[in-house]
Structure formats: C-alpha cells, structure tokens
Amino acid sequence: MDKTDFLATRSTLLNRMKNDGDQEGWVDFFNIYWKLIYSVARKVGLSDADAQDVVQETILTVNRKIKEFDYDRNKGSFKGWLKVITRSRITDHWRKQSRRADKPNRRINEGDRSDPDESIPDPSGFELERIWEQEWQNNLHSMAIDRVRQKVSAQQFQIFDCYVLKEWSVEDIKRKLGFSSGQVYMAKYRVGKLLKKELEILLEEEN
C-alpha cells in the first residue's frame, strides 16, 4: 500500500472506491479498516476464523453497497454505516454458530421444538457500541501515527516510538540506541505535536 494514501481525506478514498477500476483504493481501504473489523468481531466473542470471515464478508458488502453510500455527514456518518454492516455480519456468524451447536442437541432430544435463533447472542448485549467506539478510536490513532511517520525522519520516529509508544526510559534509549536526552525530548515534542494535529484532522473528518 502506498502510505501517502493515508494523507487523503476519507471522502476522497470513498470516491475512489466507487470507481470500479480503482483497485488500489480497495487495497487501501482494506489495510486501513480490516483490523478494526477483526478486533470488534473478536471482542464480542467470535473465533479467529469467524472474525476473519466477518472481515471478508464486511468488505464484500461494502463493495456491493459503496455506490449507494452518500458521504453527507448531515445524513449519516461513514463510521455508523460501516458499524451497521459489521454488526450484521457478526450477527450472521452468531446465527451459524448457534445452529451448529444446536444440531447435536436435536439428535439427543428430537422432541425439542425450540427455535435455535432464540439463543443467538445479541451483539448489543456484548457492548458492541462501546467496543466499536473504542476500536474506532484505536484505528484513528493508528492512522494518525502512519501519517506522522511520513512527515518526520526515521530517527525521530524511532525515538518517539520507543519513548512514547513503547514507554522506554530515557536511560534505556541512551544506552540501547545511543541518542542523547536532548534528542529524546525534542523528538517527543515535535512528533507528539504532529500526532495531535493529525488526530484533530481525522476527528474533524468524522464530525
């Protein structure tokens, strides 16, 4: 994926995806959002395999419906639209799991006429709204970090990554990487300032 595509606004990316010939747009979309979808599916209780299926099925559904989506924040956000699609695919997998689990029980008790769909967990019961919001914010943070990575030197980003993101001490950085205290604090200030700005831009795009 061309990292410069992260610098495009979300509306630009969605417009690219509506162009049938822009396969790179879909690659960018997948790379930006697959972890979000996968993480939500896993945190509501789906297995790794089912969560991967949810990712694929959600992307395919977006592909089918993207031309119907109007990027007008007065009518509804992309964030909410993607959440509805993801939740629907998660519900489909809960239904499949419920039916698979129900088959052995029916062999034991053929007189059981209960509806297997009644036992399907409601994704909202697993705090899907809270999980989606948390993972969405995590995804925004990852996108902002990728944007910042393109704007600073490899050295400055390495220092910031170790000191701020990985929480190394200044002494560890000096000993292991050979940078001075001044370089550490300068990288923290400069990269941190850019990161804050990128997060503000991303938040503005969704409001």
PyRosetta script that sets phi, psi and omega in degrees:
from pyrosetta import init, pose_from_sequence

init()
pose = pose_from_sequence("MDKTDFLATRSTLLNRMKNDGDQEGWVDFFNIYWKLIYSVARKVGLSDADAQDVVQETILTVNRKIKEFDYDRNKGSFKGWLKVITRSRITDHWRKQSRRADKPNRRINEGDRSDPDESIPDPSGFELERIWEQEWQNNLHSMAIDRVRQKVSAQQFQIFDCYVLKEWSVEDIKRKLGFSSGQVYMAKYRVGKLLKKELEILLEEEN")
pose.set_psi(1, 137.9)
pose.set_omega(1, 176.0)
pose.set_phi(2, -77.6)
pose.set_psi(2, 113.6)
pose.set_omega(2, -175.7)
pose.set_phi(3, -61.9)
pose.set_psi(3, -22.2)
pose.set_omega(3, -179.6)
pose.set_phi(4, -65.2)
pose.set_psi(4, -18.1)
pose.set_omega(4, 179.1)
pose.set_phi(5, -68.0)
pose.set_psi(5, -20.1)
pose.set_omega(5, 175.8)
pose.set_phi(6, -65.8)
pose.set_psi(6, -21.3)
pose.set_omega(6, -177.4)
pose.set_phi(7, -79.0)
pose.set_psi(7, -12.4)
pose.set_omega(7, 177.6)
pose.set_phi(8, -77.3)
pose.set_psi(8, 151.7)
pose.set_omega(8, 176.6)
pose.set_phi(9, -71.6)
pose.set_psi(9, 161.3)
pose.set_omega(9, -179.8)
pose.set_phi(10, -62.2)
pose.set_psi(10, -38.3)
pose.set_omega(10, 179.8)
pose.set_phi(11, -61.8)
pose.set_psi(11, -37.3)
pose.set_omega(11, 177.8)
pose.set_phi(12, -64.2)
pose.set_psi(12, -43.5)
pose.set_omega(12, 179.8)
pose.set_phi(13, -63.0)
pose.set_psi(13, -43.9)
pose.set_omega(13, -179.0)
pose.set_phi(14, -64.7)
pose.set_psi(14, -37.2)
pose.set_omega(14, 177.1)
pose.set_phi(15, -65.8)
pose.set_psi(15, -37.5)
pose.set_omega(15, 176.2)
pose.set_phi(16, -63.0)
pose.set_psi(16, -39.6)
pose.set_omega(16, -178.5)
pose.set_phi(17, -66.4)
pose.set_psi(17, -25.1)
pose.set_omega(17, 178.9)
pose.set_phi(18, -75.8)
pose.set_psi(18, -13.4)
pose.set_omega(18, 177.2)
pose.set_phi(19, -85.6)
pose.set_psi(19, 114.2)
pose.set_omega(19, -174.9)
pose.set_phi(20, -56.7)
pose.set_psi(20, -26.6)
pose.set_omega(20, -175.9)
pose.set_phi(21, -90.4)
pose.set_psi(21, -3.5)
pose.set_omega(21, -175.7)
pose.set_phi(22, -94.1)
pose.set_psi(22, 78.2)
pose.set_omega(22, -179.8)
pose.set_phi(23, -69.0)
pose.set_psi(23, -30.1)
pose.set_omega(23, 179.5)
pose.set_phi(24, -64.6)
pose.set_psi(24, -32.7)
pose.set_omega(24, 177.4)
pose.set_phi(25, -61.0)
pose.set_psi(25, -39.9)
pose.set_omega(25, 179.1)
pose.set_phi(26, -71.3)
pose.set_psi(26, -35.0)
pose.set_omega(26, 175.9)
pose.set_phi(27, -63.4)
pose.set_psi(27, -43.5)
pose.set_omega(27, 178.3)
pose.set_phi(28, -62.2)
pose.set_psi(28, -44.3)
pose.set_omega(28, 179.9)
pose.set_phi(29, -60.0)
pose.set_psi(29, -45.9)
pose.set_omega(29, 179.8)
pose.set_phi(30, -60.2)
pose.set_psi(30, -47.1)
pose.set_omega(30, -177.2)
pose.set_phi(31, -66.1)
pose.set_psi(31, -28.9)
pose.set_omega(31, 179.7)
pose.set_phi(32, -78.6)
pose.set_psi(32, -38.5)
pose.set_omega(32, -167.9)
pose.set_phi(33, -111.7)
pose.set_psi(33, -8.2)
pose.set_omega(33, -173.8)
pose.set_phi(34, -66.1)
pose.set_psi(34, -37.3)
pose.set_omega(34, -179.3)
pose.set_phi(35, -66.3)
pose.set_psi(35, -36.1)
pose.set_omega(35, 176.7)
pose.set_phi(36, -59.4)
pose.set_psi(36, -51.6)
pose.set_omega(36, -178.0)
pose.set_phi(37, -64.1)
pose.set_psi(37, -44.4)
pose.set_omega(37, -179.2)
pose.set_phi(38, -62.6)
pose.set_psi(38, -45.7)
pose.set_omega(38, -177.7)
pose.set_phi(39, -63.2)
pose.set_psi(39, -41.2)
pose.set_omega(39, 178.5)
pose.set_phi(40, -63.4)
pose.set_psi(40, -45.3)
pose.set_omega(40, -179.6)
pose.set_phi(41, -60.9)
pose.set_psi(41, -41.4)
pose.set_omega(41, 179.6)
pose.set_phi(42, -67.5)
pose.set_psi(42, -39.9)
pose.set_omega(42, -175.0)
pose.set_phi(43, -74.8)
pose.set_psi(43, -17.2)
pose.set_omega(43, 173.2)
pose.set_phi(44, -91.3)
pose.set_psi(44, 2.0)
pose.set_omega(44, 170.5)
pose.set_phi(45, 112.4)
pose.set_psi(45, 3.3)
pose.set_omega(45, 179.3)
pose.set_phi(46, -77.3)
pose.set_psi(46, 153.4)
pose.set_omega(46, 177.5)
pose.set_phi(47, -71.1)
pose.set_psi(47, 168.6)
pose.set_omega(47, 178.0)
pose.set_phi(48, -58.0)
pose.set_psi(48, -45.6)
pose.set_omega(48, -178.3)
pose.set_phi(49, -64.2)
pose.set_psi(49, -44.7)
pose.set_omega(49, -179.8)
pose.set_phi(50, -67.2)
pose.set_psi(50, -37.0)
pose.set_omega(50, 178.8)
pose.set_phi(51, -64.5)
pose.set_psi(51, -39.3)
pose.set_omega(51, 176.8)
pose.set_phi(52, -64.4)
pose.set_psi(52, -38.7)
pose.set_omega(52, 176.9)
pose.set_phi(53, -63.6)
pose.set_psi(53, -39.6)
pose.set_omega(53, 179.0)
pose.set_phi(54, -61.4)
pose.set_psi(54, -40.4)
pose.set_omega(54, 177.5)
pose.set_phi(55, -59.3)
pose.set_psi(55, -50.9)
pose.set_omega(55, -178.0)
pose.set_phi(56, -62.2)
pose.set_psi(56, -43.8)
pose.set_omega(56, -176.8)
pose.set_phi(57, -70.2)
pose.set_psi(57, -34.5)
pose.set_omega(57, 177.2)
pose.set_phi(58, -66.8)
pose.set_psi(58, -44.7)
pose.set_omega(58, 179.0)
pose.set_phi(59, -61.5)
pose.set_psi(59, -42.3)
pose.set_omega(59, 179.1)
pose.set_phi(60, -63.6)
pose.set_psi(60, -38.8)
pose.set_omega(60, 178.5)
pose.set_phi(61, -66.8)
pose.set_psi(61, -41.7)
pose.set_omega(61, 176.1)
pose.set_phi(62, -60.1)
pose.set_psi(62, -41.0)
pose.set_omega(62, 179.2)
pose.set_phi(63, -59.9)
pose.set_psi(63, -41.1)
pose.set_omega(63, -179.2)
pose.set_phi(64, -71.2)
pose.set_psi(64, -32.4)
pose.set_omega(64, -169.9)
pose.set_phi(65, -108.1)
pose.set_psi(65, -2.8)
pose.set_omega(65, -172.6)
pose.set_phi(66, -59.3)
pose.set_psi(66, -34.7)
pose.set_omega(66, -178.5)
pose.set_phi(67, -69.6)
pose.set_psi(67, -18.9)
pose.set_omega(67, 178.0)
pose.set_phi(68, -84.0)
pose.set_psi(68, -16.8)
pose.set_omega(68, -175.6)
pose.set_phi(69, -81.6)
pose.set_psi(69, 125.8)
pose.set_omega(69, 178.9)
pose.set_phi(70, -104.3)
pose.set_psi(70, 114.8)
pose.set_omega(70, -177.3)
pose.set_phi(71, -75.7)
pose.set_psi(71, 74.1)
pose.set_omega(71, 177.4)
pose.set_phi(72, -124.7)
pose.set_psi(72, 106.4)
pose.set_omega(72, -173.4)
pose.set_phi(73, -66.3)
pose.set_psi(73, -14.2)
pose.set_omega(73, 175.2)
pose.set_phi(74, -76.1)
pose.set_psi(74, -22.1)
pose.set_omega(74, -178.8)
pose.set_phi(75, -96.7)
pose.set_psi(75, -25.7)
pose.set_omega(75, -177.9)
pose.set_phi(76, 158.0)
pose.set_psi(76, 146.6)
pose.set_omega(76, -175.5)
pose.set_phi(77, -87.6)
pose.set_psi(77, 155.4)
pose.set_omega(77, 172.9)
pose.set_phi(78, -62.2)
pose.set_psi(78, -38.2)
pose.set_omega(78, 178.9)
pose.set_phi(79, -55.6)
pose.set_psi(79, -47.1)
pose.set_omega(79, 179.7)
pose.set_phi(80, -68.9)
pose.set_psi(80, -37.2)
pose.set_omega(80, -179.8)
pose.set_phi(81, -64.0)
pose.set_psi(81, -45.8)
pose.set_omega(81, 179.8)
pose.set_phi(82, -66.7)
pose.set_psi(82, -35.8)
pose.set_omega(82, 178.9)
pose.set_phi(83, -63.0)
pose.set_psi(83, -43.1)
pose.set_omega(83, 179.7)
pose.set_phi(84, -61.0)
pose.set_psi(84, -43.6)
pose.set_omega(84, 179.4)
pose.set_phi(85, -64.6)
pose.set_psi(85, -45.2)
pose.set_omega(85, -179.7)
pose.set_phi(86, -62.1)
pose.set_psi(86, -45.3)
pose.set_omega(86, -179.9)
pose.set_phi(87, -60.7)
pose.set_psi(87, -39.6)
pose.set_omega(87, 179.6)
pose.set_phi(88, -64.1)
pose.set_psi(88, -42.5)
pose.set_omega(88, 179.3)
pose.set_phi(89, -68.0)
pose.set_psi(89, -35.8)
pose.set_omega(89, 176.6)
pose.set_phi(90, -64.1)
pose.set_psi(90, -43.3)
pose.set_omega(90, 178.7)
pose.set_phi(91, -61.5)
pose.set_psi(91, -39.3)
pose.set_omega(91, 176.9)
pose.set_phi(92, -58.0)
pose.set_psi(92, -41.1)
pose.set_omega(92, -178.2)
pose.set_phi(93, -73.8)
pose.set_psi(93, -33.4)
pose.set_omega(93, 174.3)
pose.set_phi(94, -63.7)
pose.set_psi(94, -37.6)
pose.set_omega(94, 179.2)
pose.set_phi(95, -64.6)
pose.set_psi(95, -42.5)
pose.set_omega(95, 178.2)
pose.set_phi(96, -63.7)
pose.set_psi(96, -43.0)
pose.set_omega(96, 179.2)
pose.set_phi(97, -62.2)
pose.set_psi(97, -41.1)
pose.set_omega(97, -179.2)
pose.set_phi(98, -63.4)
pose.set_psi(98, -40.3)
pose.set_omega(98, -179.1)
pose.set_phi(99, -70.9)
pose.set_psi(99, -36.8)
pose.set_omega(99, 177.3)
pose.set_phi(100, -64.7)
pose.set_psi(100, -42.4)
pose.set_omega(100, -179.3)
pose.set_phi(101, -69.8)
pose.set_psi(101, -25.9)
pose.set_omega(101, -176.3)
pose.set_phi(102, -78.3)
pose.set_psi(102, -25.2)
pose.set_omega(102, -175.5)
pose.set_phi(103, -59.7)
pose.set_psi(103, -48.3)
pose.set_omega(103, 178.8)
pose.set_phi(104, -60.4)
pose.set_psi(104, -37.2)
pose.set_omega(104, -179.4)
pose.set_phi(105, -65.3)
pose.set_psi(105, -34.1)
pose.set_omega(105, -179.0)
pose.set_phi(106, -71.5)
pose.set_psi(106, -29.7)
pose.set_omega(106, 177.2)
pose.set_phi(107, -67.8)
pose.set_psi(107, -33.8)
pose.set_omega(107, -179.5)
pose.set_phi(108, -75.7)
pose.set_psi(108, -39.6)
pose.set_omega(108, -176.2)
pose.set_phi(109, -130.8)
pose.set_psi(109, 86.4)
pose.set_omega(109, -177.4)
pose.set_phi(110, -68.6)
pose.set_psi(110, -15.5)
pose.set_omega(110, -179.5)
pose.set_phi(111, -80.5)
pose.set_psi(111, -6.6)
pose.set_omega(111, -179.5)
pose.set_phi(112, -75.0)
pose.set_psi(112, 117.6)
pose.set_omega(112, -178.9)
pose.set_phi(113, -111.2)
pose.set_psi(113, 21.1)
pose.set_omega(113, -179.2)
pose.set_phi(114, -69.3)
pose.set_psi(114, 152.1)
pose.set_omega(114, -179.5)
pose.set_phi(115, -83.8)
pose.set_psi(115, 118.7)
pose.set_omega(115, -179.5)
pose.set_phi(116, -60.1)
pose.set_psi(116, -27.9)
pose.set_omega(116, -179.2)
pose.set_phi(117, -65.8)
pose.set_psi(117, -20.4)
pose.set_omega(117, -179.7)
pose.set_phi(118, -67.2)
pose.set_psi(118, -22.3)
pose.set_omega(118, -177.7)
pose.set_phi(119, -95.1)
pose.set_psi(119, 4.5)
pose.set_omega(119, -179.8)
pose.set_phi(120, -69.0)
pose.set_psi(120, 124.1)
pose.set_omega(120, 176.9)
pose.set_phi(121, -63.6)
pose.set_psi(121, 135.3)
pose.set_omega(121, 176.1)
pose.set_phi(122, -80.8)
pose.set_psi(122, 120.4)
pose.set_omega(122, -179.4)
pose.set_phi(123, -52.8)
pose.set_psi(123, -31.0)
pose.set_omega(123, 179.4)
pose.set_phi(124, -67.2)
pose.set_psi(124, -24.6)
pose.set_omega(124, 177.3)
pose.set_phi(125, -70.4)
pose.set_psi(125, -17.1)
pose.set_omega(125, 177.3)
pose.set_phi(126, -99.6)
pose.set_psi(126, 24.1)
pose.set_omega(126, 177.9)
pose.set_phi(127, 57.3)
pose.set_psi(127, 43.0)
pose.set_omega(127, -177.4)
pose.set_phi(128, -58.5)
pose.set_psi(128, -37.6)
pose.set_omega(128, -179.6)
pose.set_phi(129, -60.0)
pose.set_psi(129, -45.6)
pose.set_omega(129, -179.8)
pose.set_phi(130, -66.2)
pose.set_psi(130, -43.5)
pose.set_omega(130, -179.9)
pose.set_phi(131, -63.3)
pose.set_psi(131, -43.4)
pose.set_omega(131, 179.7)
pose.set_phi(132, -60.8)
pose.set_psi(132, -45.0)
pose.set_omega(132, -179.0)
pose.set_phi(133, -63.3)
pose.set_psi(133, -42.3)
pose.set_omega(133, 179.9)
pose.set_phi(134, -64.0)
pose.set_psi(134, -46.5)
pose.set_omega(134, -179.1)
pose.set_phi(135, -69.6)
pose.set_psi(135, -32.6)
pose.set_omega(135, 176.4)
pose.set_phi(136, -62.8)
pose.set_psi(136, -43.9)
pose.set_omega(136, 178.7)
pose.set_phi(137, -65.3)
pose.set_psi(137, -39.5)
pose.set_omega(137, 176.2)
pose.set_phi(138, -60.5)
pose.set_psi(138, -39.8)
pose.set_omega(138, -179.4)
pose.set_phi(139, -67.2)
pose.set_psi(139, -40.6)
pose.set_omega(139, 176.6)
pose.set_phi(140, -60.7)
pose.set_psi(140, -41.1)
pose.set_omega(140, 179.9)
pose.set_phi(141, -63.3)
pose.set_psi(141, -41.6)
pose.set_omega(141, 178.1)
pose.set_phi(142, -63.6)
pose.set_psi(142, -41.5)
pose.set_omega(142, 178.4)
pose.set_phi(143, -63.5)
pose.set_psi(143, -42.1)
pose.set_omega(143, 179.9)
pose.set_phi(144, -63.6)
pose.set_psi(144, -40.9)
pose.set_omega(144, 178.4)
pose.set_phi(145, -62.9)
pose.set_psi(145, -41.5)
pose.set_omega(145, 178.5)
pose.set_phi(146, -63.1)
pose.set_psi(146, -38.3)
pose.set_omega(146, 178.7)
pose.set_phi(147, -64.9)
pose.set_psi(147, -46.0)
pose.set_omega(147, -178.6)
pose.set_phi(148, -62.9)
pose.set_psi(148, -37.7)
pose.set_omega(148, -179.2)
pose.set_phi(149, -55.7)
pose.set_psi(149, -31.5)
pose.set_omega(149, -178.6)
pose.set_phi(150, -80.1)
pose.set_psi(150, -11.5)
pose.set_omega(150, -173.1)
pose.set_phi(151, -105.7)
pose.set_psi(151, -9.6)
pose.set_omega(151, -178.3)
pose.set_phi(152, -122.5)
pose.set_psi(152, 167.5)
pose.set_omega(152, 179.1)
pose.set_phi(153, -70.6)
pose.set_psi(153, 157.9)
pose.set_omega(153, 178.8)
pose.set_phi(154, -60.2)
pose.set_psi(154, -35.5)
pose.set_omega(154, -179.3)
pose.set_phi(155, -66.2)
pose.set_psi(155, -46.6)
pose.set_omega(155, -179.2)
pose.set_phi(156, -64.1)
pose.set_psi(156, -39.9)
pose.set_omega(156, -179.7)
pose.set_phi(157, -68.4)
pose.set_psi(157, -38.0)
pose.set_omega(157, 178.4)
pose.set_phi(158, -60.0)
pose.set_psi(158, -44.6)
pose.set_omega(158, 179.2)
pose.set_phi(159, -62.5)
pose.set_psi(159, -46.9)
pose.set_omega(159, -179.6)
pose.set_phi(160, -61.3)
pose.set_psi(160, -43.5)
pose.set_omega(160, -179.8)
pose.set_phi(161, -59.5)
pose.set_psi(161, -46.5)
pose.set_omega(161, -177.9)
pose.set_phi(162, -71.6)
pose.set_psi(162, -42.1)
pose.set_omega(162, -174.0)
pose.set_phi(163, -78.7)
pose.set_psi(163, -44.7)
pose.set_omega(163, -174.3)
pose.set_phi(164, -95.3)
pose.set_psi(164, -49.3)
pose.set_omega(164, -174.9)
pose.set_phi(165, -79.1)
pose.set_psi(165, -42.0)
pose.set_omega(165, -179.4)
pose.set_phi(166, -94.7)
pose.set_psi(166, -7.7)
pose.set_omega(166, 174.5)
pose.set_phi(167, 61.5)
pose.set_psi(167, 39.8)
pose.set_omega(167, 171.1)
pose.set_phi(168, -72.4)
pose.set_psi(168, 154.4)
pose.set_omega(168, 174.4)
pose.set_phi(169, -80.1)
pose.set_psi(169, 162.6)
pose.set_omega(169, 177.2)
pose.set_phi(170, -60.9)
pose.set_psi(170, -39.9)
pose.set_omega(170, -179.8)
pose.set_phi(171, -63.3)
pose.set_psi(171, -39.2)
pose.set_omega(171, 177.8)
pose.set_phi(172, -63.2)
pose.set_psi(172, -41.8)
pose.set_omega(172, -179.5)
pose.set_phi(173, -66.2)
pose.set_psi(173, -41.6)
pose.set_omega(173, 179.1)
pose.set_phi(174, -63.4)
pose.set_psi(174, -41.3)
pose.set_omega(174, -176.3)
pose.set_phi(175, -75.7)
pose.set_psi(175, -44.1)
pose.set_omega(175, -173.8)
pose.set_phi(176, -85.6)
pose.set_psi(176, -34.0)
pose.set_omega(176, -174.6)
pose.set_phi(177, -110.3)
pose.set_psi(177, -16.4)
pose.set_omega(177, 176.0)
pose.set_phi(178, 82.3)
pose.set_psi(178, 15.6)
pose.set_omega(178, 178.4)
pose.set_phi(179, -91.7)
pose.set_psi(179, 153.9)
pose.set_omega(179, -180.0)
pose.set_phi(180, -83.5)
pose.set_psi(180, 166.0)
pose.set_omega(180, 176.6)
pose.set_phi(181, -60.1)
pose.set_psi(181, -40.4)
pose.set_omega(181, 179.5)
pose.set_phi(182, -60.7)
pose.set_psi(182, -41.1)
pose.set_omega(182, 178.9)
pose.set_phi(183, -65.2)
pose.set_psi(183, -37.8)
pose.set_omega(183, 179.5)
pose.set_phi(184, -63.2)
pose.set_psi(184, -50.3)
pose.set_omega(184, -176.8)
pose.set_phi(185, -68.8)
pose.set_psi(185, -33.4)
pose.set_omega(185, 177.7)
pose.set_phi(186, -67.3)
pose.set_psi(186, -42.3)
pose.set_omega(186, 178.8)
pose.set_phi(187, -65.4)
pose.set_psi(187, -41.6)
pose.set_omega(187, 178.5)
pose.set_phi(188, -59.4)
pose.set_psi(188, -44.2)
pose.set_omega(188, -177.9)
pose.set_phi(189, -67.7)
pose.set_psi(189, -51.0)
pose.set_omega(189, -174.4)
pose.set_phi(190, -68.1)
pose.set_psi(190, -49.1)
pose.set_omega(190, -177.7)
pose.set_phi(191, -69.4)
pose.set_psi(191, -38.2)
pose.set_omega(191, 178.4)
pose.set_phi(192, -62.0)
pose.set_psi(192, -39.0)
pose.set_omega(192, 178.2)
pose.set_phi(193, -64.3)
pose.set_psi(193, -44.1)
pose.set_omega(193, 178.2)
pose.set_phi(194, -64.8)
pose.set_psi(194, -39.8)
pose.set_omega(194, 179.6)
pose.set_phi(195, -62.1)
pose.set_psi(195, -44.0)
pose.set_omega(195, 178.1)
pose.set_phi(196, -59.8)
pose.set_psi(196, -41.7)
pose.set_omega(196, -179.9)
pose.set_phi(197, -64.8)
pose.set_psi(197, -43.7)
pose.set_omega(197, -179.4)
pose.set_phi(198, -65.1)
pose.set_psi(198, -38.5)
pose.set_omega(198, 177.2)
pose.set_phi(199, -63.4)
pose.set_psi(199, -39.3)
pose.set_omega(199, 178.6)
pose.set_phi(200, -63.4)
pose.set_psi(200, -40.1)
pose.set_omega(200, 178.7)
pose.set_phi(201, -64.0)
pose.set_psi(201, -45.3)
pose.set_omega(201, -179.4)
pose.set_phi(202, -65.1)
pose.set_psi(202, -39.8)
pose.set_omega(202, 178.3)
pose.set_phi(203, -66.5)
pose.set_psi(203, -36.0)
pose.set_omega(203, 178.2)
pose.set_phi(204, -65.5)
pose.set_psi(204, -36.0)
pose.set_omega(204, -180.0)
pose.set_phi(205, -62.4)
pose.set_psi(205, -30.8)
pose.set_omega(205, -176.0)
pose.set_phi(206, -96.4)
pose.set_psi(206, -3.0)
pose.set_omega(206, 179.3)
pose.set_phi(207, -104.1)
pose.dump_pdb("model.pdb")
